[in-house]
Amino acid sequence: MTLNVLVITDQREGHLKPSSLEAISEARSVVERSGGGSVTIGLIGSGLAEAQKEAKSQGVQRVLLADHESFKGFSAAAYAFAAERMAAKLSAPLAIFLPDTAMGRELAPRLGAKLGAGTATAVVEIQPGASGGLQIKRKVFGGKATETVNLLGTVVLSLRPNSFAIHPAPAGDPPVEPVEVGELPASAKGLAVERVISTRGDTPELTEAPIVVSGGRGLKTAENFVLVENLAKELGAAVGSSRAVVDAGWRPASYQVGQTGKIIAPQLYIACGISGAIQHLVGITNSRCIVAINKDPAAPIFKVADYGVAGDALTILPALTSLVARNKGA
Ligand SMILES: Cc1cc2nc3c(=O)[nH]c(=O)nc-3n(C[C@H](O)[C@H](O)[C@H](O)COP(=O)(O)OP(=O)(O)OC[C@H]3O[C@@H](n4cnc5c(N)ncnc54)[C@H](O)[C@@H]3O)c2cc1C
């Protein structure tokens, strides 16, 4: 079976997000494992010159471009309209991949409904199906179980960040084809994001970062939370927190990891002064390696940790930070 994959990317400040690169790389891999076909990148937004250059270097067959004022701020209705137009330019069998970011999670079901396509979010594995279509795996019940789903016909999948490798792209010079959208119909006009306010400075995005350092109530005060941020800075990591930290007003809600915060899957998760309540663990169980620093050797976090340090985070964190600084590049 051959397969045509359309990857609708997500951009940040005009550049393709790492999770978009993952989705493109996985699309190339699935097409190869399916016995051939094509990968097309669909760019939707406004002011996409840089993203266009990046898309052209991804070893794909085609780039479709909807670069228009109407798409300046993300709007699920407008983006689904553009994505549907893009999908119409490809022939079956067709799969549409999106990164499972805030944008992709909202767009995937809407696009799936428009196309009458089988849809799955938070996908962590994709295989060509035995009887055509695709077989996918996704985590359910807060990461406690893995669901295997066979999807036939056109499929729409959002791929969980940090779950797929980014392989080097083969050389190529794909054509860029503008997609005419004209005046958006009333049905494509909906609520749109007006502006994005970063509460995280220049630190990596929590859901996409390969390394995350998180702090909990064990840090005792808001001022001590800087110890977590210092280590994160040395490691080039994103900073997260437990809900207790957010509830105490030490850091904003965008830092919260867990059931009612962000679900993440970094290569390395370092939990400092976090007990490991089930609601927190739900957000981190897909991490490749978990390191816990907690002064209570019986803390539940040690049950899921690959490495644990039973000790005082207030003294361990500064020591670890200077150790990392000293050994950088070694
Ligand atoms: C519906 C619902 C949803 C929730 N959603 C979330 C969620 O999304 N994310 C989330 O995190 N929580 C969530 N919670 C809250 C969760 O149940 C816990 O209350 C919370 O995770 C505890 O945060 P904590 O581990 O920082 O604090 P604590 O449970 O107070 O743990 C602090 C830990 O720090 C250790 N410690 C103390 N001093 C030191 C020191 N000097 N050095 C090292 N370790 C030290 C202690 O031994 C302890 O294990 C939710 C709760 C509910 C009911």
The ligand as a Tripos MOL2 file, in Angstrom:
@<TRIPOS>MOLECULE
LIG
   53    58     1     0     0
SMALL
NO_CHARGES

@<TRIPOS>ATOM
      1 C1         -8.5060   17.0390   41.1000 C.3       1 LIG1
      2 C2         -7.0520   17.2670   41.4320 C.ar      1 LIG1
      3 C3         -6.1750   17.5680   40.4050 C.ar      1 LIG1
      4 C4         -4.8180   17.7760   40.6850 C.ar      1 LIG1
      5 N1         -3.9610   18.0510   39.6510 N.ar      1 LIG1
      6 C5         -2.6420   18.1620   39.9250 C.ar      1 LIG1
      7 C6         -1.7010   18.3790   38.8640 C.ar      1 LIG1
      8 O1         -2.0540   18.5250   37.6820 O.2       1 LIG1
      9 N2         -0.3990   18.4600   39.1880 N.ar      1 LIG1
     10 C7          0.0680   18.3360   40.4710 C.ar      1 LIG1
     11 O2          1.2760   18.4220   40.6950 O.2       1 LIG1
     12 N3         -0.8050   18.1310   41.4800 N.ar      1 LIG1
     13 C8         -2.1430   18.0670   41.2440 C.ar      1 LIG1
     14 N4         -3.0120   17.9080   42.2850 N.ar      1 LIG1
     15 C9         -2.4850   18.0330   43.6580 C.3       1 LIG1
     16 C10        -1.7820   16.7780   44.1650 C.3       1 LIG1
     17 O3         -2.7460   15.9190   44.7390 O.3       1 LIG1
     18 C11        -0.7340   17.1430   45.2430 C.3       1 LIG1
     19 O4         -1.3710   17.8510   46.2570 O.3       1 LIG1
     20 C12         0.4150   17.9840   44.7300 C.3       1 LIG1
     21 O5          0.9800   17.3770   43.5720 O.3       1 LIG1
     22 C13         1.4800   18.0800   45.8110 C.3       1 LIG1
     23 O6          2.5080   18.9170   45.3800 O.3       1 LIG1
     24 P1          3.9630   18.7350   45.9970 P.3       1 LIG1
     25 O7          4.4470   17.3530   45.7390 O.co2     1 LIG1
     26 O8          4.7820   19.8680   45.5220 O.co2     1 LIG1
     27 O9          3.7240   18.9800   47.5540 O.3       1 LIG1
     28 P2          3.6910   17.9820   48.7790 P.3       1 LIG1
     29 O10         2.7550   16.8680   48.5580 O.co2     1 LIG1
     30 O11         3.5290   18.8220   49.9920 O.co2     1 LIG1
     31 O12         5.1450   17.3270   48.7820 O.3       1 LIG1
     32 C14         6.3310   18.0220   49.0940 C.3       1 LIG1
     33 C15         7.4500   17.0010   49.0720 C.3       1 LIG1
     34 O13         8.6670   17.6730   49.2970 O.3       1 LIG1
     35 C16         9.4760   16.8910   50.1550 C.3       1 LIG1
     36 N5         10.3940   17.8120   50.8420 N.ar      1 LIG1
     37 C17        10.1440   18.6640   51.8620 C.ar      1 LIG1
     38 N6         11.2490   19.3850   52.1320 N.ar      1 LIG1
     39 C18        12.2030   18.9880   51.2730 C.ar      1 LIG1
     40 C19        13.5510   19.3580   51.0550 C.ar      1 LIG1
     41 N7         14.1470   20.3140   51.7870 N.pl3     1 LIG1
     42 N8         14.2480   18.7430   50.0700 N.ar      1 LIG1
     43 C20        13.6680   17.7600   49.3250 C.ar      1 LIG1
     44 N9         12.3930   17.3660   49.4780 N.ar      1 LIG1
     45 C21        11.6660   17.9830   50.4390 C.ar      1 LIG1
     46 C22         8.5130   16.1970   51.0940 C.3       1 LIG1
     47 O14         9.1070   15.0040   51.5830 O.3       1 LIG1
     48 C23         7.3290   15.9290   50.1530 C.3       1 LIG1
     49 O15         7.4390   14.6410   49.5510 O.3       1 LIG1
     50 C24        -4.3530   17.6950   42.0210 C.ar      1 LIG1
     51 C25        -5.2550   17.3780   43.0560 C.ar      1 LIG1
     52 C26        -6.5840   17.1850   42.7640 C.ar      1 LIG1
     53 C27        -7.5340   16.8170   43.8790 C.3       1 LIG1
@<TRIPOS>BOND
     1     1     2 1
     2     2     3 ar
     3     2    52 ar
     4     3     4 ar
     5     4     5 ar
     6     4    50 ar
     7     5     6 ar
     8     6     7 ar
     9     6    13 1
    10     7     8 2
    11     7     9 ar
    12     9    10 ar
    13    10    11 2
    14    10    12 ar
    15    12    13 ar
    16    13    14 ar
    17    14    15 1
    18    14    50 ar
    19    15    16 1
    20    16    17 1
    21    16    18 1
    22    18    19 1
    23    18    20 1
    24    20    21 1
    25    20    22 1
    26    22    23 1
    27    23    24 1
    28    24    25 2
    29    24    26 1
    30    24    27 1
    31    27    28 1
    32    28    29 2
    33    28    30 1
    34    28    31 1
    35    31    32 1
    36    32    33 1
    37    33    34 1
    38    33    48 1
    39    34    35 1
    40    35    36 1
    41    35    46 1
    42    36    37 ar
    43    36    45 ar
    44    37    38 ar
    45    38    39 ar
    46    39    40 ar
    47    39    45 ar
    48    40    41 1
    49    40    42 ar
    50    42    43 ar
    51    43    44 ar
    52    44    45 ar
    53    46    47 1
    54    46    48 1
    55    48    49 1
    56    50    51 ar
    57    51    52 ar
    58    52    53 1
@<TRIPOS>SUBSTRUCTURE
     1 LIG1         1 GROUP 0 **** ****
